């Protein structure tokens, strides 16, 4: 029998890698490959692609070249290529440039990229102001009535004189007025924008607390609206809900006027963006 002929008995895998491929134990007579014999990529090859490439079929111990590897953890079988040092910019039509300039002038606080312009500017429905304005008005009217019925002569009672009562009520009325103004201002600062590239949500929690969220149209998986109750149906306002891909993050914006038509515009923009079509403004004539 020829001693060089190896046994045809199939080997059993000893482990599996991150992609589920079987790993076999190396035969005893397999000599390790000298790492110096592994040919390094030339300068031209390094300029065209990075060191991450397809994984070799097999390797032996420390002779494996670490530059020939696959990122099993998060990018299996991915080849990374370098970008140009000075990439060329894309051309922007005069129409898009004009709309971008108008959006920059109208919304200077938004971070709009070159060629990006605002399509939707959604503000909260005025009905949300009913509660703070009504509460503040009730307190102011109650204080005014208290001053009207307050006795001018308090010498026969333990009540403070009218001047002191007027000063106290005036201070309280000023504080209530300032609090009502802050509540209205905070409510009106909540805005929702949609551009031809992304959606931007500005949430004002309080006078000194603000939160801004920007999501690309390509990352939005679903856009929907919700109306609950008689008031929302009668006054045609509700909540917009956006869910994104990946971590399943959900964004909500409440008190939106005519949420059905607003969501229709958002869905049309998402579909156009993902299919490579220009995102059109429905109000553009």
Number of C-alpha atoms within 10 A of each C-alpha: 4 5 6 6 7 7 8 6 6 6 10 10 11 9 11 11 9 10 10 8 10 12 14 13 10 12 7 6 6 8 9 12 14 11 12 9 8 11 8 12 11 8 8 8 11 13 13 12 14 13 17 17 18 14 16 11 5 10 13 14 10 11 14 17 16 10 13 13 17 19 15 13 8 8 10 15 15 15 14 13 14 11 10 9 6 6 7 7 7 8 8 11 9 10 9 14 16 14 16 20 16 14 18 18 11 11 14 10 8 14 11 18 10 13 19 19 25 23 23 18 13 19 18 21 18 14 13 15 16 10 13 17 16 12 12 18 16 12 15 19 12 12 17 16 11 14 16 10 8 15 14 11 11 12 10 6 9 7 13 13 15 15 10 11 15 17 11 12 17 16 12 15 20 12 12 17 17 13 15 20 15 15 18 18 15 18 21 17 17 21 19 21 17 22 23 22 21 22 21 19 19 16 19 18 13 13 11 7 9 13 10 12 11 13 16 16 22 17 14 23 14 14 18 17 21 14 19 10 8 9 12 18 12 8 12 16 24 23 21 22 15 20 17 18 12 9 7 11 10 13 14 13 20 21 21 25 21 19 21 18 11 17 18 14 18 25 18 14 26 25 16 17 19 14 10 8 11 13 19 15 16 11 7 6 4
